[in-house]
Amino acid sequence: MPGVSFRWRHRLLTLSCPLLKLSFGGIVLALAIVPYLVQAQLAAPAKPSAPVPAQPLAPQIPPAQKALFDSGKSLLEAGKHQEAADVFQQLIETFPRSPLLPQAYLLLGQAFSSLQKWEEANRSFRRLLDEFPTSDFHPEALVGLATVLLKTGQWDAAVPLLRQANAEATSPQLKLGILRRLEETYLMKPDYPQAIDAALDARAFVSPEEARAIEDRVRVLLYSKVGEADLRRVAERFPQTFPGDLAMLRLLELYAAGGEDHKVTQTGREFFKRFPKHEQSGAVTGFLMAQRKKLKTNELLLGALLPLSGPLSPYGNQVLNGIKFALEQSSEFAPHPTIGLVTKDSESDQKQLVMELDDLLEDYRPVAVIGPLLTRSLKIIAPAADSRNIVFFTPTATYPEVQRLGRFLFSAAVNHRELVRNVAEQAIVTLGWKRLCILAPQDSYGSEMGQVFSDEVRRLGAELIATDTYDAKDTDFGAAIKRIKAADLKKYGKLEPNLKKGKPVKDYIPGFDAIFIPGDVDKVALLAGQLHFYGMPVPILGTNALDSPELIRIGGRAAEGALFADSFFVDSQNLVMRNFADRYRARFHEAPTAFAAQAYEATQLILDAILKGATTGKTIRESLGRLKNAPGLAGALSMNPGGYLERRYILIQVKGGRLVVIPDAR
């Protein structure tokens, strides 16, 4: 629990000098670190049975230098740090080529550290590191410099030095001290997974009893301090060993307490894969069975079939948040039968989707399911939806008329055909842009949206000047832009004489009002700049793919005037939408996306049907089919006979370097 504390034991880095100590309350610097480790190493008895390789002769140290050095060392040991520093400085200045120089810099740095003269200590340690990079004292100097940085609050700069010192050190005692320093430093940051790493590495240098004590405090740390994200890191770092098992067991507890049933199931399954013979396997089995039993105590169940892991998991989790938010709000304001949510993770995989679908329908029998995300998944689940009379309401799959696939399928997703028609109507009817061009990506979506826009241009009595395409992999769109320019010059475009730097030139004046580009935001933003470069500073029309800060970040001033539409806009001043966005942020600590909003609306419509007495798949289907002018976040919602929601899309434009909602005068 937060607030629980425990004692981290400290060990000496050397046999004769105290370790610089760190604790949870801060870093307490001792008077010196590791001054005589090398002597302790030299004093260790050699094994007579091992062959001793020939060693180079140590340089002879003149008596005057040795006497001065020994004097400084004695003063340091006696705690006379300023006097010791003076002696070592005298040695360095008087004998600049002395073989004792590396150790003198080390002890000088330690003396200054004890005096809390951090700048002087920093310089001493750095001179040793820079001037004697192969010195035996190099690891100790790294530790000394790291200590100075820690004391002056430079945590991020200190950690790499400690890690380097650990890699260079050969003495087990020195390595143990460094690992404990790393552990305590990571705890102060805090970076609990790294602290656990350092603590467990230290087991190699201690007795079995001390190793068990290390593992005990890791257990306490996992249960008292470490949150979900760090528990996941620990579980991945130790996939089949301690403390990965403990991290997963703790995650199970957290997920169960938070009502995140899909994570309980997912983590339980993963635990069995990694630890099939674990002593806690029986407890985990009981945990999962209790979770199922608890869910089934609800009067009705809703299902959520979403990719909650794998590459599509960000979108799946946005949708899940929208579902949860709708359920929570519904329980606040209106009495209805107790409704539980059974969440299944399709993992972006067809086999997993089928397996989870079978478990969901066989074992839980929900009255309706929110999901799946993709059109290809709709085609897989459609037969089961019809045969079991269970409504599946996708918030994101953009298949235009889902009930062609199955009678129990509905969609709250953006209908791109309708969205493009809304954009064309705003441009042509409201803004009076009568001459237009199309530049579409060479894919099925670009082709379809280009055709829809072209049809709408003709229906509304406007004129299409030119149509062209680009490869979605392109970053240079000059060829396509030049073709559009050539087509325009044959109609309304002009070349007007001008002078630039005293030379006559002809400036291109576009004869069209705007250009429709149904591409991804990064490509459209690049295109905006290149259109300006080629003398086409006309507004861009687009789809909801442009609803991203990247449009302005990449496009800059060239994106000014761009117009598009979406089902949701997080910064809208619409009271209903703003209230939704504010409460969603408070609940999930992030802004809602269009996917979350669409999932929220789909769930609200199902809950509204249940409140009106629809408690079976058939009656919920009938209620949704009759939907007319139901309240939505951005306005009225009605169900099309094809099974998708009809709505008026929000019109958004770049104005003054910002995305703003423009009044709907349609």
C-alpha positions as CSV (number, residue, x, y, z in Angstrom):
1,M,0.0,0.0,0.0
2,P,1.2,3.6,-0.5
3,G,3.0,4.8,2.6
4,V,4.3,1.4,3.6
5,S,8.0,1.7,4.2
6,F,10.8,-0.7,4.8
7,R,14.6,-0.6,5.4
8,W,17.0,-1.1,2.6
9,R,20.2,-2.5,4.0
10,H,23.5,-0.8,3.1
11,R,26.8,-2.5,2.6
12,L,30.3,-1.2,2.6
13,L,32.0,-0.6,-0.7
14,T,35.4,-1.2,0.9
15,L,36.8,-2.9,3.9
16,S,38.0,0.3,5.5
17,C,35.9,3.2,4.3
18,P,32.1,3.8,4.7
19,L,29.9,3.8,1.6
20,L,28.1,7.0,0.5
21,K,24.6,6.2,1.7
22,L,21.3,6.7,0.0
23,S,17.9,6.3,1.6
24,F,14.2,6.9,0.8
25,G,14.3,10.3,2.4
26,G,17.3,11.5,0.3
27,I,20.9,10.9,-0.3
28,V,23.2,11.1,2.8
29,L,26.8,11.5,1.7
30,A,29.4,9.9,3.9
31,L,32.8,11.4,4.3
32,A,34.6,9.2,1.7
33,I,34.1,6.3,-0.7
34,V,36.1,3.4,-1.6
35,P,39.6,4.7,-0.9
36,Y,41.5,1.5,-0.3
37,L,39.8,-1.1,-2.4
38,V,42.9,-1.8,-4.4
39,Q,44.9,-2.4,-1.3
40,A,42.3,-4.9,-0.1
41,Q,42.5,-6.6,-3.5
42,L,46.3,-6.8,-3.4
43,A,46.1,-8.2,0.1
44,A,43.9,-11.1,-0.9
45,P,45.8,-14.4,-0.7
46,A,46.6,-16.0,-4.0
47,K,45.8,-19.6,-4.8
48,P,49.0,-21.6,-4.8
49,S,47.6,-24.1,-7.3
50,A,46.9,-21.5,-10.0
51,P,49.7,-20.5,-12.4
52,V,50.7,-16.8,-11.9
53,P,51.2,-14.9,-15.1
54,A,54.2,-12.6,-15.3
55,Q,53.3,-9.1,-14.3
56,P,55.0,-5.9,-15.4
57,L,57.2,-4.3,-12.7
58,A,55.4,-1.6,-10.8
59,P,57.1,1.8,-11.2
60,Q,59.4,2.8,-8.4
61,I,57.8,5.6,-6.3
62,P,60.4,8.1,-5.0
63,P,60.3,8.3,-1.2
64,A,59.4,12.0,-1.1
65,Q,56.3,11.4,-3.2
66,K,55.3,8.3,-1.2
67,A,55.7,10.2,2.1
68,L,53.6,13.1,0.9
69,F,50.9,10.7,-0.4
70,D,50.9,8.7,2.8
71,S,50.5,11.9,4.8
72,G,47.4,12.9,2.8
73,K,45.9,9.4,3.2
74,S,46.4,9.5,6.9
75,L,44.8,12.9,7.2
76,L,41.8,11.6,5.2
77,E,41.5,8.6,7.4
78,A,41.5,10.9,10.4
79,G,38.7,12.9,9.0
80,K,40.9,16.0,8.4
81,H,39.5,16.5,4.9
82,Q,40.7,20.0,4.2
83,E,44.2,19.2,5.3
84,A,44.1,16.0,3.2
85,A,42.9,18.0,0.2
86,D,45.8,20.5,0.6
87,V,48.4,17.7,0.7
88,F,47.0,15.9,-2.4
89,Q,46.9,19.2,-4.3
90,Q,50.5,19.8,-3.3
91,L,51.4,16.3,-4.5
92,I,49.7,16.9,-7.8
93,E,51.3,20.3,-8.4
94,T,54.8,19.3,-7.2
95,F,55.0,15.9,-9.0
96,P,52.9,16.2,-12.1
97,R,54.3,12.9,-13.5
98,S,54.0,10.9,-10.3
99,P,52.7,7.3,-10.7
100,L,50.6,8.1,-7.6
101,L,48.6,10.8,-9.5
102,P,45.5,8.7,-10.4
103,Q,45.0,7.7,-6.8
104,A,45.8,11.2,-5.6
105,Y,43.0,12.6,-7.8
106,L,40.6,9.9,-6.5
107,L,41.3,10.7,-2.8
108,L,41.3,14.5,-3.5
109,G,37.8,14.1,-5.0
110,Q,36.7,12.1,-2.0
111,A,38.1,14.8,0.3
112,F,36.3,17.5,-1.5
113,S,33.1,15.4,-1.5
114,S,33.3,15.1,2.3
115,L,33.7,18.9,2.5
116,Q,30.6,19.2,0.1
117,K,32.8,21.2,-2.4
118,W,31.0,19.6,-5.3
119,E,32.6,21.6,-8.1
120,E,36.1,20.8,-6.9
121,A,35.2,17.1,-6.4
122,N,33.7,17.0,-9.9
123,R,36.9,18.4,-11.4
124,S,39.1,16.0,-9.5
125,F,37.2,12.9,-10.5
126,R,36.9,14.1,-14.1
127,R,40.7,14.7,-14.4
128,L,41.3,11.1,-13.3
129,L,38.8,9.8,-15.9
130,D,40.1,12.0,-18.7
131,E,43.8,11.8,-18.0
132,F,44.0,8.2,-16.9
133,P,41.3,6.3,-18.8
134,T,42.9,2.9,-18.2
135,S,43.6,3.4,-14.5
136,D,42.6,0.7,-12.1
137,F,40.9,3.5,-10.2
138,H,38.6,4.4,-13.1
139,P,35.5,2.6,-11.8
140,E,35.9,4.2,-8.4
141,A,36.2,7.6,-10.0
142,L,33.0,7.0,-11.9
143,V,31.3,6.2,-8.6
144,G,32.7,9.3,-7.1
145,L,31.6,11.5,-9.9
146,A,28.1,9.9,-9.9
147,T,27.8,10.6,-6.2
148,V,28.6,14.3,-6.9
149,L,25.9,14.4,-9.6
150,L,23.4,12.7,-7.3
151,K,24.1,15.2,-4.5
152,T,23.5,18.1,-6.9
153,G,20.3,16.6,-8.2
154,Q,21.6,15.4,-11.6
155,W,19.9,12.0,-11.4
156,D,19.8,11.2,-15.1
157,A,23.5,12.1,-15.6
158,A,24.6,10.0,-12.6
159,V,22.8,6.7,-13.6
160,P,24.9,6.0,-16.8
161,L,28.1,6.5,-14.8
162,L,27.1,4.0,-12.2
163,R,26.1,1.5,-14.9
164,Q,29.5,2.0,-16.6
165,A,31.3,1.6,-13.3
166,N,29.4,-1.7,-12.7
167,A,30.5,-2.9,-16.1
168,E,34.1,-2.0,-15.5
169,A,34.5,-3.1,-11.9
170,T,36.1,-6.5,-11.3
171,S,36.0,-6.6,-7.5
172,P,32.8,-8.3,-6.2
173,Q,32.7,-6.0,-3.2
174,L,32.9,-2.9,-5.5
175,K,30.2,-4.3,-7.8
176,L,27.9,-5.0,-4.8
177,G,28.3,-1.4,-3.6
178,I,27.6,0.0,-7.1
179,L,24.5,-2.2,-7.5
180,R,23.1,-1.0,-4.2
181,R,23.8,2.5,-5.1
182,L,21.9,2.0,-8.4
183,E,19.0,0.3,-6.6
184,E,18.7,3.2,-4.2
185,T,19.1,5.8,-7.0
186,Y,16.3,4.2,-9.0
187,L,14.1,4.1,-6.0
188,M,14.6,7.8,-5.6
189,K,13.7,8.6,-9.2
190,P,11.5,6.5,-8.9
191,D,12.0,3.7,-11.5
192,Y,10.9,0.6,-9.7
193,P,11.6,-2.0,-12.4
194,Q,15.2,-0.8,-12.7
195,A,15.6,-0.7,-8.9
196,I,14.4,-4.4,-8.8
197,D,16.9,-5.3,-11.6
198,A,19.8,-3.8,-9.6
199,A,18.6,-5.5,-6.3
200,L,18.4,-8.9,-8.0
201,D,21.7,-8.5,-9.7
202,A,23.3,-8.0,-6.3
203,R,22.2,-11.5,-5.2
204,A,25.3,-12.9,-7.0
205,F,27.6,-11.2,-4.5
206,V,25.9,-12.0,-1.1
207,S,25.2,-15.0,1.0
208,P,22.1,-17.1,0.5
209,E,20.5,-15.5,3.6
210,E,21.1,-12.0,2.2
211,A,19.8,-13.1,-1.2
212,R,16.5,-14.2,0.4
213,A,16.3,-10.8,2.2
214,I,16.7,-9.0,-1.1
215,E,13.8,-11.1,-2.6
216,D,11.7,-10.3,0.4
217,R,12.1,-6.6,0.0
218,V,11.3,-6.9,-3.8
219,R,8.1,-8.7,-2.8
220,V,7.2,-5.8,-0.5
221,L,8.1,-3.2,-3.1
222,L,5.9,-4.9,-5.7
223,Y,2.9,-4.9,-3.4
224,S,3.4,-1.5,-1.8
225,K,4.7,0.8,-4.5
226,V,4.6,-0.5,-8.1
227,G,1.7,0.4,-10.4
228,E,0.2,-1.4,-13.4
229,A,2.6,-0.1,-16.0
230,D,5.7,-1.0,-14.0
231,L,4.3,-4.4,-13.0
232,R,3.9,-5.1,-16.7
233,R,7.6,-4.1,-17.3
234,V,8.7,-6.5,-14.5
235,A,6.5,-9.3,-15.9
236,E,8.1,-8.9,-19.3
237,R,11.6,-8.5,-17.9
238,F,11.3,-11.8,-16.0
239,P,8.9,-13.8,-18.1
240,Q,9.4,-17.2,-16.5
241,T,11.2,-16.5,-13.2
242,F,10.8,-14.5,-10.0
243,P,9.6,-11.8,-9.7
244,G,7.7,-12.0,-13.0
245,D,5.3,-14.5,-11.4
246,L,4.7,-12.2,-8.4
247,A,4.1,-9.2,-10.8
248,M,1.4,-11.1,-12.7
249,L,-0.3,-12.2,-9.5
250,R,-0.3,-8.6,-8.3
251,L,-1.8,-7.5,-11.7
252,L,-4.6,-10.0,-11.3
253,E,-5.5,-8.5,-7.9
254,L,-5.4,-4.9,-9.3
255,Y,-7.5,-5.8,-12.4
256,A,-10.1,-7.7,-10.3
257,A,-10.4,-4.8,-7.9
258,G,-10.8,-2.3,-10.8
259,G,-13.5,-4.4,-12.5
260,E,-11.3,-4.9,-15.6
261,D,-12.5,-8.4,-16.3
262,H,-10.9,-8.8,-19.7
263,K,-7.5,-8.0,-18.2
264,V,-8.1,-10.6,-15.4
265,T,-8.8,-13.2,-18.1
266,Q,-5.9,-12.2,-20.3
267,T,-3.4,-12.1,-17.4
268,G,-4.7,-15.4,-16.0
269,R,-4.2,-17.1,-19.3
270,E,-0.7,-15.6,-19.8
271,F,0.2,-16.7,-16.2
272,F,-0.7,-20.3,-17.0
273,K,1.4,-20.2,-20.2
274,R,4.5,-18.9,-18.4
275,F,4.2,-20.8,-15.1
276,P,2.2,-24.0,-15.8
277,K,3.4,-25.7,-12.6
278,H,3.4,-22.7,-10.3
279,E,2.3,-23.3,-6.7
280,Q,-0.3,-20.5,-7.1
281,S,-1.9,-22.1,-10.3
282,G,-4.9,-23.3,-8.3
283,A,-5.5,-19.9,-6.8
284,V,-5.4,-18.3,-10.2
285,T,-7.9,-20.9,-11.5
286,G,-10.2,-20.1,-8.6
287,F,-9.8,-16.4,-9.3
288,L,-10.9,-16.8,-12.9
289,M,-13.9,-19.0,-12.0
290,A,-15.0,-16.4,-9.4
291,Q,-14.8,-13.7,-12.0
292,R,-17.1,-15.6,-14.3
293,K,-19.5,-16.4,-11.6
294,K,-19.6,-12.7,-10.5
295,L,-20.4,-11.5,-14.0
296,K,-23.3,-14.0,-14.4
297,T,-25.0,-12.6,-11.3
298,N,-26.1,-9.6,-13.4
299,E,-29.6,-9.6,-14.9
300,L,-28.4,-8.8,-18.4
301,L,-25.0,-8.9,-20.0
302,L,-23.4,-6.8,-22.7
303,G,-20.4,-8.0,-24.6
304,A,-17.4,-6.1,-26.0
305,L,-15.4,-8.0,-28.7
306,L,-12.3,-5.8,-29.3
307,P,-8.6,-6.0,-30.1
308,L,-7.2,-5.1,-26.6
309,S,-3.7,-6.3,-27.3
310,G,-1.5,-6.2,-30.4
311,P,-1.2,-3.4,-33.0
312,L,-4.9,-2.3,-32.9
313,S,-5.0,-2.2,-29.1
314,P,-4.9,1.6,-28.8
315,Y,-8.2,1.8,-30.8
316,G,-9.7,-1.1,-29.0
317,N,-9.0,0.5,-25.6
318,Q,-10.5,3.8,-26.8
319,V,-13.7,2.0,-27.7
320,L,-13.7,0.1,-24.4
321,N,-13.4,3.3,-22.5
322,G,-16.4,4.7,-24.4
323,I,-18.5,1.7,-23.5
324,K,-17.5,1.8,-19.9
325,F,-18.3,5.5,-19.7
326,A,-21.8,5.0,-21.1
327,L,-22.5,2.2,-18.7
328,E,-21.3,4.2,-15.7
329,Q,-23.3,7.3,-16.7
330,S,-26.4,5.2,-17.3
331,S,-26.3,3.7,-13.9
332,E,-26.0,7.2,-12.4
333,F,-29.1,8.7,-13.9
334,A,-31.6,6.0,-14.6
335,P,-32.8,2.7,-12.9
336,H,-32.6,-0.4,-15.1
337,P,-31.8,-4.0,-14.7
338,T,-28.3,-4.7,-13.5
339,I,-26.1,-5.0,-16.6
340,G,-22.6,-6.5,-16.6
341,L,-20.0,-6.1,-19.3
342,V,-18.1,-9.1,-20.6
343,T,-15.0,-8.0,-22.5
344,K,-13.2,-10.3,-24.9
345,D,-9.8,-9.6,-26.5
346,S,-9.7,-10.6,-30.2
347,E,-6.0,-9.6,-30.3
348,S,-6.3,-8.4,-33.9
349,D,-6.2,-12.1,-34.9
350,Q,-8.9,-14.1,-36.8
351,K,-8.4,-17.3,-34.8
352,Q,-8.5,-15.5,-31.5
353,L,-11.6,-13.6,-32.6
354,V,-13.4,-16.9,-33.4
355,M,-12.3,-18.5,-30.1
356,E,-13.4,-15.4,-28.0
357,L,-16.6,-15.2,-30.0
358,D,-17.5,-18.8,-29.2
359,D,-16.7,-18.3,-25.5
360,L,-18.7,-15.1,-25.3
361,L,-21.8,-16.5,-26.9
362,E,-21.8,-19.9,-25.4
363,D,-20.8,-19.2,-21.8
364,Y,-22.2,-15.7,-21.3
365,R,-25.1,-15.3,-23.7
366,P,-25.1,-11.4,-23.9
367,V,-28.2,-9.6,-25.3
368,A,-25.9,-7.4,-27.4
369,V,-22.3,-6.9,-28.3
370,I,-20.3,-3.8,-29.0
371,G,-17.8,-4.6,-31.7
372,P,-15.9,-5.7,-33.7
373,L,-13.6,-2.9,-35.0
374,L,-12.9,-4.0,-38.5
375,T,-15.1,-4.8,-41.5
376,R,-13.3,-8.1,-42.1
377,S,-14.2,-9.2,-38.6
378,L,-17.9,-8.2,-39.2
379,K,-18.0,-10.8,-42.0
380,I,-16.7,-13.5,-39.6
381,I,-19.2,-12.8,-36.8
382,A,-22.3,-12.1,-39.0
383,P,-23.5,-15.8,-39.3
384,A,-23.3,-16.2,-35.5
385,A,-25.1,-13.0,-34.8
386,D,-28.0,-14.0,-37.1
387,S,-28.2,-17.6,-35.9
388,R,-28.2,-16.6,-32.2
389,N,-30.3,-13.4,-32.6
390,I,-27.7,-11.3,-30.9
391,V,-27.1,-7.6,-31.9
392,F,-23.6,-6.7,-32.8
393,F,-23.1,-2.9,-32.9
394,T,-19.7,-1.9,-34.4
395,P,-18.5,1.6,-33.5
396,T,-15.8,1.8,-36.2
397,A,-16.2,-0.7,-39.1
398,T,-17.0,1.5,-42.1
399,Y,-18.8,-1.1,-44.3
400,P,-21.6,1.1,-45.8
401,E,-24.6,-1.1,-45.3
402,V,-23.8,-3.7,-42.7
403,Q,-27.2,-5.4,-42.8
404,R,-26.2,-6.8,-46.2
405,L,-23.9,-9.0,-44.1
406,G,-26.4,-9.9,-41.4
407,R,-29.8,-8.7,-40.0
408,F,-28.4,-8.3,-36.5
409,L,-25.5,-6.0,-37.5
410,F,-25.5,-2.3,-36.9
411,S,-22.8,0.4,-37.3
412,A,-22.1,3.7,-35.5
413,A,-19.0,4.3,-37.6
414,V,-18.4,7.3,-39.8
415,N,-20.2,6.8,-43.2
416,H,-17.5,8.3,-45.4
417,R,-19.8,8.7,-48.4
418,E,-22.2,10.9,-46.3
419,L,-19.2,12.8,-44.7
420,V,-17.8,13.6,-48.1
421,R,-21.2,14.8,-49.3
422,N,-21.4,17.1,-46.2
423,V,-18.0,18.6,-47.1
424,A,-19.0,19.1,-50.7
425,E,-22.3,20.7,-49.7
426,Q,-20.5,23.1,-47.4
427,A,-17.9,24.1,-50.0
428,I,-20.3,24.5,-52.9
429,V,-23.5,25.7,-51.4
430,T,-22.4,27.6,-48.3
431,L,-19.0,28.9,-49.4
432,G,-19.8,29.3,-53.1
433,W,-16.8,27.4,-54.4
434,K,-18.0,26.3,-57.8
435,R,-14.7,25.2,-59.5
436,L,-13.0,22.3,-57.9
437,C,-10.2,19.7,-58.4
438,I,-9.5,16.2,-57.0
439,L,-6.1,14.8,-56.1
440,A,-6.7,11.3,-54.6
441,P,-4.3,8.5,-53.4
442,Q,-4.1,5.5,-55.7
443,D,-6.0,3.1,-53.5
444,S,-9.5,1.8,-53.2
445,Y,-10.5,4.4,-50.5
446,G,-9.1,7.3,-52.6
447,S,-10.9,6.0,-55.7
448,E,-14.2,5.6,-53.9
449,M,-14.1,9.0,-52.1
450,G,-13.0,10.7,-55.3
451,Q,-15.9,9.3,-57.1
452,V,-18.4,10.3,-54.3
453,F,-17.0,13.9,-54.4
454,S,-17.1,14.0,-58.2
455,D,-20.8,12.9,-58.2
456,E,-21.7,15.5,-55.6
457,V,-19.9,18.3,-57.5
458,R,-22.1,17.5,-60.5
459,R,-25.3,17.1,-58.5
460,L,-24.8,20.5,-56.9
461,G,-24.1,22.2,-60.2
462,A,-20.4,22.9,-59.7
463,E,-17.6,22.2,-62.2
464,L,-14.8,19.7,-61.9
465,I,-11.6,21.2,-63.4
466,A,-9.2,18.3,-63.1
467,T,-8.8,14.9,-61.4
468,D,-5.5,13.3,-60.7
469,T,-3.9,10.7,-58.4
470,Y,-0.7,10.1,-56.4
471,D,1.0,7.0,-55.1
472,A,0.5,6.7,-51.3
473,K,4.2,6.1,-50.9
474,D,5.1,9.4,-52.6
475,T,6.6,12.4,-50.9
476,D,7.1,14.5,-54.0
477,F,3.8,15.3,-55.6
478,G,5.2,17.8,-58.2
479,A,4.2,15.7,-61.3
480,A,0.5,15.4,-60.3
481,I,0.4,19.1,-59.3
482,K,1.8,20.1,-62.7
483,R,-0.8,18.0,-64.5
484,I,-3.6,19.7,-62.6
485,K,-2.0,23.1,-63.3
486,A,-1.9,22.3,-67.1
487,A,-5.5,21.2,-67.1
488,D,-6.5,24.4,-65.2
489,L,-4.6,26.7,-67.7
490,K,-6.7,25.2,-70.5
491,K,-9.9,26.5,-68.7
492,Y,-9.7,29.3,-66.1
493,G,-6.1,29.4,-64.9
494,K,-4.0,32.4,-65.9
495,L,-0.4,33.4,-66.3
496,E,0.1,37.0,-65.4
497,P,3.2,39.0,-66.2
498,N,5.3,40.1,-63.2
499,L,8.8,41.2,-62.3
500,K,11.0,39.3,-59.9
501,K,14.5,40.6,-59.1
502,G,14.2,42.8,-62.2
503,K,13.4,39.9,-64.5
504,P,10.1,39.4,-66.2
505,V,8.2,36.3,-65.1
506,K,4.7,34.9,-65.4
507,D,2.8,34.1,-62.2
508,Y,0.3,31.3,-62.2
509,I,-3.2,32.3,-60.9
510,P,-5.3,29.3,-60.2
511,G,-8.8,29.3,-61.8
512,F,-10.3,26.9,-59.3
513,D,-11.5,27.5,-55.7
514,A,-10.4,24.4,-53.8
515,I,-9.0,20.9,-54.2
516,F,-10.4,17.7,-52.6
517,I,-7.6,15.4,-51.2
518,P,-9.0,12.3,-49.5
519,G,-5.7,11.1,-48.1
520,D,-4.0,10.5,-44.7
521,V,-3.1,13.6,-42.7
522,D,0.7,13.4,-43.2
523,K,0.4,13.2,-47.0
524,V,-2.2,16.0,-47.1
525,A,-0.1,18.2,-44.9
526,L,2.9,17.6,-47.2
527,L,0.8,18.3,-50.2
528,A,-0.4,21.6,-48.8
529,G,3.1,22.9,-48.7
530,Q,3.9,21.7,-52.3
531,L,0.7,23.2,-53.6
532,H,1.8,26.5,-52.3
533,F,5.3,26.0,-53.8
534,Y,3.7,25.4,-57.3
535,G,1.6,28.6,-57.0
536,M,-1.7,26.9,-55.9
537,P,-2.6,28.5,-52.5
538,V,-6.1,27.2,-52.6
539,P,-8.0,25.6,-49.7
540,I,-7.9,21.8,-49.2
541,L,-11.0,19.8,-48.7
542,G,-10.7,16.4,-47.0
543,T,-12.1,13.7,-44.8
544,N,-12.0,13.0,-41.1
545,A,-8.4,11.7,-41.6
546,L,-7.4,15.4,-41.3
547,D,-8.8,15.7,-37.7
548,S,-5.3,15.7,-36.2
549,P,-2.8,18.3,-34.9
550,E,-0.4,16.9,-37.5
551,L,-2.2,18.8,-40.2
552,I,-1.0,22.1,-38.8
553,R,2.3,20.9,-37.4
554,I,3.4,19.5,-40.8
555,G,1.4,21.8,-43.1
556,G,2.1,25.0,-41.3
557,R,0.6,28.1,-42.9
558,A,-0.1,26.1,-46.1
559,A,-2.8,24.2,-44.2
560,E,-4.7,27.5,-43.5
561,G,-8.3,27.2,-44.8
562,A,-8.4,23.4,-45.0
563,L,-11.9,22.1,-44.5
564,F,-13.1,18.6,-43.4
565,A,-15.7,16.9,-41.3
566,D,-15.9,14.4,-38.5
567,S,-18.4,12.7,-36.2
568,F,-16.8,14.2,-33.1
569,F,-14.5,17.2,-32.2
570,V,-12.9,17.2,-28.8
571,D,-12.6,21.0,-28.6
572,S,-16.2,21.7,-29.7
573,Q,-18.1,24.4,-27.8
574,N,-21.3,22.4,-28.2
575,L,-22.5,22.0,-24.6
576,V,-23.4,18.3,-24.9
577,M,-20.0,17.4,-26.5
578,R,-18.0,19.6,-24.1
579,N,-19.7,18.0,-21.1
580,F,-18.9,14.6,-22.5
581,A,-15.3,15.5,-23.1
582,D,-14.8,17.1,-19.7
583,R,-16.3,14.1,-17.8
584,Y,-14.4,11.6,-20.0
585,R,-11.1,13.4,-19.2
586,A,-11.8,13.3,-15.5
587,R,-12.6,9.6,-15.7
588,F,-9.8,8.3,-17.9
589,H,-7.2,11.1,-17.7
590,E,-7.0,11.5,-21.5
591,A,-9.1,13.3,-24.1
592,P,-11.8,11.2,-25.9
593,T,-11.3,10.3,-29.5
594,A,-13.9,9.9,-32.2
595,F,-13.8,6.1,-31.7
596,A,-14.5,6.5,-28.0
597,A,-17.4,8.9,-28.8
598,Q,-18.9,6.5,-31.3
599,A,-18.7,3.6,-28.9
600,Y,-20.3,5.7,-26.2
601,E,-23.2,6.5,-28.6
602,A,-23.7,2.9,-29.7
603,T,-23.8,1.8,-26.0
604,Q,-26.2,4.5,-25.1
605,L,-28.6,3.5,-27.8
606,I,-28.5,-0.1,-26.6
607,L,-29.1,0.9,-23.0
608,D,-31.9,3.2,-24.1
609,A,-33.6,0.2,-25.8
610,I,-33.2,-1.9,-22.6
611,L,-34.7,0.9,-20.5
612,K,-37.7,0.8,-22.9
613,G,-38.2,-2.9,-22.2
614,A,-36.1,-4.6,-24.9
615,T,-34.3,-7.4,-23.1
616,T,-33.6,-9.8,-25.9
617,G,-31.5,-9.6,-29.1
618,K,-34.7,-9.6,-31.2
619,T,-36.4,-6.8,-29.3
620,I,-33.1,-4.7,-29.2
621,R,-32.8,-5.2,-32.9
622,E,-36.4,-3.9,-33.4
623,S,-35.8,-0.9,-31.2
624,L,-32.6,0.1,-33.0
625,G,-34.3,-0.4,-36.4
626,R,-37.0,2.2,-35.4
627,L,-34.5,4.8,-34.2
628,K,-35.4,8.3,-35.3
629,N,-33.9,11.6,-34.1
630,A,-32.4,10.1,-31.0
631,P,-30.0,12.5,-29.1
632,G,-26.4,12.1,-29.9
633,L,-23.3,14.0,-29.0
634,A,-23.3,16.2,-32.1
635,G,-27.0,16.2,-32.9
636,A,-29.8,13.8,-33.8
637,L,-29.2,10.2,-34.7
638,S,-31.4,8.0,-36.9
639,M,-30.9,4.4,-38.1
640,N,-30.7,3.9,-41.8
641,P,-32.5,0.8,-43.2
642,G,-29.0,-0.4,-44.1
643,G,-28.1,-0.6,-40.4
644,Y,-25.8,2.5,-40.0
645,L,-26.4,5.7,-38.1
646,E,-27.3,8.8,-40.0
647,R,-25.9,12.0,-38.5
648,R,-24.9,15.5,-39.5
649,Y,-21.1,15.6,-39.4
650,I,-19.2,18.4,-37.7
651,L,-17.5,20.8,-40.1
652,I,-14.0,21.8,-39.0
653,Q,-11.6,24.3,-40.6
654,V,-8.1,25.6,-40.1
655,K,-8.4,29.2,-39.1
656,G,-5.6,31.3,-37.6
657,G,-3.4,28.2,-37.2
658,R,-6.1,26.3,-35.2
659,L,-8.8,23.7,-35.8
660,V,-12.2,25.3,-35.2
661,V,-15.8,24.2,-35.7
662,I,-17.5,26.4,-38.3
663,P,-21.2,27.2,-38.1
664,D,-23.4,24.6,-39.9
665,A,-25.5,26.7,-42.3
666,R,-26.6,23.8,-44.4
